[in-house]
Amino acid sequence: MGTLLQDLKYGLRMLAKNPGFTVVAVLTAALGIGATTGIFSVVNAVLLRPLPYAHPQQLVRIYTEFPTFPHGGLRKFWTSAPEYFDLKRDTRSWASLDAWVNTGANIGTTTPLRVTNSYVTGGLLRALAVAPLRGRLIAPSDDLPGAPLVVDISYGLWQRAFGAEPGIVGRETLFNGAKCTVIGVMPKDFHFPPGEVDPPEVWVPLQLDPAKPGDRGSHNFYLLGRLKPGVTPPQAQAEFASLVRAWGERGSAKDHHFDPKNHTIVSYPLQDEVVGGVRPALLMLLGAVGFVLLIACSNVASLLLARAEAREQEVTIRSALGAGWRRLLRQFVTEGVTLAVFGAAAGLILAEAGLGLIKATNDGSIPRLGEIGIDASVLGFALLVSVVTGVLFGMTPALHLKLGDLHDRLKAAGGRVAGSGGAERFRRWLVVGQLALALMLLIGTGLMVRAFWKLQQVDVGLNPNGVMTMRVDLPGAVYKGNAAIDGFWLRLQQRVATLPGVRSASLASGLPPDRPPNENDTKIEGFVQKTGGPIQNVDFYQTVSNNYFRTMGIRLIAGRLLDERDGPGAPNVAVINETMARTFWANDSPIGRRIQPGFSGPWCTIVGVVEDVKNAGIDKPTGTELYLPFNQPQGSGNNSNYIILSTAADPESLVNAVRSVVRDLDPQLPVSKVRSMDDVIRAAQARPRFLTVLLTVFSIVALILAAIGLYGVISYGVSQRTQEFGIRMALGAQSQDVLRIVLRQGIRLAILGVAGGLLGSLILSRLMRGLLYGIQATDPGTFVAVSVALAVVALLASYIPARRATKVDPMKALRYE
């Protein structure tokens, strides 16, 4: 321990003696360690940290899986109430099995708020084994049909809507216009379902009636299961398969909705469902900052190697006094670890600032991001990285020490010490590695930038300019019956359409470009299903008012749009999109054909075909879509609608006016989800934008570090060859000859780095396929452009010291020794 302290004190003195070197080395290490620590904290919070429930590894989400839906992108589907009751009755693999569905609700009395709520069965919150902060959890007795309405609320809603009232438990309030009792407040950090962009703040008993479970084809619920101890997921999955076969054999599901051959029940670990969508992106970011760390380590190692050569006289004298190679290695490693620890301390400051920026810019595209921070595991990771990198820093110069003939070394003590050829070659290979890593990171970033640009060029099928959207929801306890509901919407549309600055106003039940599909059965007159062909099912149902297409800028392809003729009492009509026309009528015209939404109710005549609008996501295939008039029977009685306004002025200027109109019509109705259509589309691009921005930042840092490394090696080589250049120029060499010699060395290193980087990129870019939209992972344009850009930067980094070499005074160079 005494020797270690002695080495530490000596190392600190040496670092203090060379403040310029120390600052550069510490800042370089801080960049690498800080970036790596910051992204690790994100990966740790999102991917590695278990969900905050008891025994989270036992929790799974359960879906119905259909491989035959028309647009092919929705395999994991909701379950039906009959399936839930059958599974709960028949399965033996589960300690608990519960259902839930997320919706929205108006809650409060004086000034109601619009919140996301989750209808849950009585055992769901208890299955998570989370104790409420106040009161109690929803119990199975609360979930019985006809039981008094009770709610658990989130900590945030308790603070925001109820002023953190101590006596909140037992207080009555309104839930969608109906009286309910608050029975509990959940802990501050509780979220279920986890990872939601708009997490629920109210949990309400679902109150399904097993005596009236409804239609097996009405898939409305997600299921949460907790495996019994000792039961594996494959065992539970095998039980699902046998149950589905049994349902088919006993005829309990004999209707057009159920086919055991195309109907399976599947389960996935809850944590994978929460973070699985972002795992590839976050792992790619972690790999990217790993490249930055390696480049930073290479730079610091190169600095230490050059500094060790400057200390060769000191090393020789210490060797003469009896210090062996191991003793000197320990000294260098101690200095390297000290540098790395200082770098880690500065890096943690950078990481904390970076995490604050990530939190501020994330708009829900990364789940659990609110949980990130510098905790004990992140500090341990930073310490581990600093120790490992410090050891690498220290070992690099120590491995190149020359402890040969002490007599010869001591004789050279009064003169200038030239670097060893082996150390110089090692520095050059470090630079080659830096350039290769930087190129790989730059190519990955280039691919993401091109893919994101392609994503922005996608035609979403509408014109968002000057369009404002907001949502209003009618409480079922107040607005009873289709007449009351439709009458309110008609009055609302008439009022907002006359507001100053409004060019067009409309209502719609859903808002593209990123909304969940309906997947509703729809009978199509004269359609004969073929093996392997589409089934009579429509991906997206949209209830709209007459002006919807004009307000959203959706083009008519054939037939006509909805208009004033399509009101109550008029023939029932519908408009479809291009994909639906191609799917069911191929090259024939669908105009005049009839469809029956839901296999029940009135038949509707198709009067128009409009262009496709992205609904399932900008980067997803367009599904089939059916537009129904909101004031005809097939679209009547919808409690929730978006108000969509088109204006030539600033869309934000209409918000207060619309709120006033809604308040005049019903003071108890909140206006929620207020966004311009431009913001709606930007939100649908949030995740690729977030990933692209971070990769771009890391790439710029990597490029700067690699350029500095190349500059350092060329500059050091020039200083070592000062006398040689002076002699050459004294013998008649021109400045351009010396410039050519130095540039040749830099170009050779750049070519080797680019070659290695291209090879690595061809291998690693294949891992990015799932993150790219519209381009190949081996896009030649990106590979060539980025390689040329790196070569230019490398040439500039070599040119600066090369120009300095041409300024050598031959007479001064000859006296350099």
QUIDAVEN-V643532 format. One record per helix or strand. SS is the DSSP state (alpha for helix, beta for strand). FROM is the first residue (numbers start at 0). TO is the last residue. If there is no record, write none. Layout:
# QUIDAVEN-V643532
ss=SS from=FROM to=TO
ss=SS from=FROM to=TO
This chain:
# QUIDAVEN-V643532
ss=alpha from=1 to=16
ss=alpha from=18 to=47
ss=alpha from=55 to=57
ss=beta from=58 to=64
ss=beta from=75 to=76
ss=beta from=78 to=79
ss=alpha from=80 to=89
ss=beta from=93 to=106
ss=beta from=112 to=119
ss=alpha from=123 to=126
ss=beta from=133 to=134
ss=alpha from=139 to=142
ss=beta from=149 to=152
ss=alpha from=154 to=161
ss=beta from=171 to=174
ss=beta from=177 to=184
ss=beta from=201 to=204
ss=alpha from=209 to=211
ss=beta from=218 to=226
ss=alpha from=232 to=249
ss=alpha from=259 to=261
ss=beta from=263 to=268
ss=alpha from=269 to=309
ss=alpha from=311 to=319
ss=alpha from=324 to=360
ss=alpha from=368 to=370
ss=alpha from=375 to=397
ss=alpha from=405 to=413
ss=alpha from=420 to=455
ss=beta from=466 to=472
ss=alpha from=481 to=496
ss=beta from=501 to=507
ss=beta from=513 to=513
ss=beta from=519 to=523
ss=beta from=536 to=537
ss=beta from=539 to=543
ss=alpha from=547 to=551
ss=beta from=555 to=558
ss=beta from=572 to=576
ss=alpha from=577 to=584
ss=beta from=593 to=596
ss=beta from=603 to=609
ss=beta from=615 to=615
ss=beta from=624 to=628
ss=alpha from=632 to=634
ss=beta from=639 to=646
ss=alpha from=650 to=664
ss=beta from=670 to=675
ss=alpha from=676 to=683
ss=alpha from=685 to=719
ss=alpha from=721 to=729
ss=alpha from=734 to=770
ss=alpha from=779 to=805
ss=alpha from=809 to=813
